[in-house]
């Protein structure tokens, strides 16, 4: 009975969590419909609530913003907006910090997480997956040997982690994509083990 119970949990737990995340995401994005006047709300016009309309509205708004930001007029608007926010105390520090992180992570021209490395952490006898980032110029000038900046994410939430400077000679560069490394970290190695076992099962 125990093995059947565990098998059932293995089926329902990921499915349940996936449905919960989808429901939370759709419910959150549906809040974007609140920007529409009450008389024009889809629920009022259609007489029935249709989940997911907020997702469509959010997608259209984000896409339209991207199209607008790609032309000269849109870039001027963004510049004016950035300038205005930069003049507001407290708000400017939050906005600048978040914008720098988002520009680094989302921009196709960014240099974040370009390489996956092995570094010795949390002690000299252990190895951890890490992502190479950038070393600030002042830090680089203060270090005698060549160092690299690494971000070591925590498991199972890769959003949190540790930022270190380590000697480049003490790292191992892996022939692994960032996506594959993130999957291994989030799944605590389960996904990596499953992918490695798949070819053996086929043969």
C-alpha positions as CSV (number, residue, x, y, z in Angstrom):
1,X,0.0,0.0,0.0
2,X,2.8,2.4,0.8
3,X,4.4,2.2,-2.7
4,X,1.0,2.9,-4.3
5,X,0.4,5.9,-2.0
6,X,3.9,7.3,-2.9
7,X,3.2,6.7,-6.6
8,X,-0.1,8.5,-6.3
9,X,1.6,11.4,-4.6
10,X,4.2,11.6,-7.3
11,X,1.4,12.0,-9.8
12,X,-0.7,14.5,-8.0
13,X,1.8,16.7,-6.2
14,X,3.5,18.1,-9.3
15,X,0.1,18.4,-11.0
16,X,-1.5,20.1,-8.0
17,X,1.4,22.6,-7.6
18,X,1.3,23.3,-11.4
19,X,-2.5,24.0,-11.3
20,X,-2.0,26.2,-8.2
21,X,0.7,28.2,-9.8
22,X,-1.4,28.6,-13.0
23,X,-4.4,29.7,-10.9
24,X,-2.4,32.2,-8.9
25,X,-0.8,33.6,-12.0
26,X,-4.1,33.9,-13.9
27,X,-5.8,35.4,-10.9
28,X,-3.1,37.9,-10.4
29,X,-3.0,39.0,-14.1
30,X,-6.7,39.2,-14.2
31,X,-6.3,42.2,-11.8
32,X,-5.1,44.2,-14.8
33,X,-8.8,44.3,-15.9
34,X,-9.4,46.7,-13.0
35,X,-7.9,49.5,-15.2
36,X,-10.9,49.2,-17.4
37,X,-13.9,51.4,-16.4
38,X,-16.5,49.4,-14.4
39,X,-19.2,49.8,-17.2
40,X,-16.8,48.3,-19.7
41,X,-15.6,45.3,-17.6
42,X,-15.9,42.0,-19.5
43,X,-17.9,40.5,-16.7
44,X,-20.5,43.3,-17.0
45,X,-20.6,43.2,-20.9
46,X,-20.7,39.4,-21.2
47,X,-22.6,38.7,-18.0
48,X,-20.2,35.9,-17.1
49,X,-16.7,35.8,-15.7
50,X,-14.1,34.3,-18.1
51,X,-10.8,33.5,-16.3
52,X,-7.7,34.5,-18.3
53,X,-8.9,37.7,-20.0
54,X,-6.4,39.6,-17.8
55,X,-3.6,37.4,-19.2
56,X,-4.6,38.4,-22.7
57,X,-4.8,42.1,-21.7
58,X,-1.4,42.0,-20.0
59,X,0.2,40.3,-23.0
60,X,-1.3,42.9,-25.3
61,X,-0.1,45.8,-23.1
62,X,3.4,44.3,-22.7
63,X,3.7,43.6,-26.4
64,X,2.4,47.1,-27.3
65,X,4.9,48.6,-24.9
66,X,7.7,46.7,-26.5
67,X,6.7,47.8,-30.0
68,X,6.4,51.4,-28.8
69,X,9.8,51.4,-27.0
70,X,11.4,50.2,-30.2
71,X,10.8,53.5,-32.1
72,X,12.2,57.0,-31.6
73,X,9.0,58.4,-30.0
74,X,8.8,55.6,-27.5
75,X,12.4,55.8,-26.5
76,X,11.9,59.5,-25.8
77,X,8.9,58.7,-23.6
78,X,10.9,56.1,-21.7
79,X,13.8,58.6,-21.3
80,X,11.3,61.2,-19.9
81,X,9.8,58.6,-17.6
82,X,13.2,57.5,-16.3
83,X,14.2,61.1,-15.7
84,X,11.0,61.8,-13.8
85,X,11.3,58.7,-11.6
86,X,15.0,59.5,-10.9
87,X,14.0,62.8,-9.3
88,X,11.7,61.2,-6.8
89,X,13.4,60.5,-3.5
90,X,13.4,56.8,-2.3
91,X,11.5,55.8,-5.5
92,X,14.5,56.5,-7.6
93,X,16.8,54.1,-5.6
94,X,14.3,51.3,-5.9
95,X,13.6,51.9,-9.6
96,X,17.2,52.1,-10.6
97,X,18.1,48.9,-8.7
98,X,15.3,46.9,-10.2
99,X,15.9,48.3,-13.7
100,X,19.6,47.4,-13.6
101,X,18.8,43.8,-12.6
102,X,16.0,43.4,-15.2
103,X,18.2,44.9,-17.9
104,X,21.0,42.5,-17.0
105,X,18.8,39.4,-16.8
106,X,16.4,40.1,-19.7
107,X,18.4,42.0,-22.2
108,X,19.8,39.9,-25.1
109,X,22.9,42.1,-25.0
110,X,23.6,41.4,-21.4
111,X,26.4,39.4,-20.1
112,X,24.7,37.8,-17.1
113,X,24.9,34.0,-16.5
114,X,26.9,33.4,-19.7
115,X,28.8,30.5,-18.2
116,X,28.2,27.7,-15.8
117,X,31.1,26.9,-13.5
118,X,32.0,24.5,-10.7
119,X,33.4,26.3,-7.6
120,X,34.5,24.9,-4.3
121,X,31.6,25.8,-1.9
122,X,30.7,25.6,1.0
123,X,34.1,24.0,1.9
124,X,37.2,23.1,0.0
125,X,36.1,19.4,-0.4
126,X,32.8,20.3,-2.0
127,X,31.8,21.6,-5.4
128,X,28.8,23.7,-6.3
129,X,27.2,24.9,-9.5
130,X,27.6,28.6,-10.1
131,X,27.0,31.2,-12.8
132,X,29.7,33.5,-13.9
133,X,28.7,37.2,-13.8
134,X,30.8,40.4,-13.8
135,X,33.6,41.7,-11.5
136,X,33.3,45.4,-10.7
137,X,36.4,47.3,-11.9
138,X,37.4,48.5,-8.5
139,X,37.3,45.0,-7.1
140,X,39.3,43.7,-10.0
141,X,42.0,46.3,-9.4
142,X,42.3,45.3,-5.7
143,X,42.8,41.6,-6.4
144,X,46.3,40.4,-7.4
145,X,45.3,37.3,-9.4
146,X,42.6,37.0,-12.0
147,X,39.2,36.5,-10.3
148,X,35.8,35.9,-11.6
149,X,32.5,36.8,-10.1
150,X,30.1,34.0,-9.5
151,X,26.5,33.7,-8.3
152,X,25.7,30.5,-6.4
153,X,21.9,30.0,-6.3
154,X,20.2,28.1,-3.5
155,X,18.1,25.0,-3.9
156,X,15.2,24.8,-4.7
157,X,14.8,28.5,-5.2
158,X,17.5,29.9,-7.5
159,X,16.3,33.5,-6.9
160,X,18.3,33.6,-3.7
161,X,21.9,32.8,-3.4
162,X,25.5,34.1,-2.8
163,X,27.7,36.4,-4.8
164,X,31.4,35.7,-4.6
165,X,34.8,36.6,-6.2
166,X,36.9,33.5,-6.6
167,X,40.3,32.9,-8.4
168,X,39.6,31.9,-12.0
169,X,42.2,29.1,-11.7
170,X,40.1,27.5,-9.0
171,X,37.0,27.2,-11.1
172,X,36.0,24.6,-13.7
173,X,34.0,25.8,-16.7
174,X,31.3,23.4,-17.7
175,X,29.9,22.6,-21.1
176,X,26.4,23.0,-19.8
177,X,23.7,25.5,-20.7
178,X,22.3,27.9,-18.1
179,X,18.8,26.4,-18.5
180,X,20.2,22.9,-17.8
181,X,22.0,24.1,-14.7
182,X,18.9,25.9,-13.4
183,X,16.8,22.7,-13.9
184,X,19.4,20.7,-12.0
185,X,19.4,23.3,-9.1
186,X,15.6,23.7,-8.9
187,X,15.0,19.9,-8.9
188,X,17.9,19.3,-6.5
189,X,19.6,17.1,-9.2
190,X,16.5,14.9,-9.9
191,X,16.1,16.3,-13.4
192,X,19.8,15.9,-14.3
193,X,19.7,12.3,-13.0
194,X,16.6,11.5,-15.0
195,X,18.1,12.9,-18.2
196,X,21.3,10.9,-17.7
197,X,19.3,7.7,-17.0
198,X,17.1,8.0,-20.1
199,X,19.7,6.9,-22.7
200,X,20.5,3.9,-20.6
201,X,16.9,2.9,-20.4
202,X,16.5,3.3,-24.2
203,X,19.5,1.0,-24.9
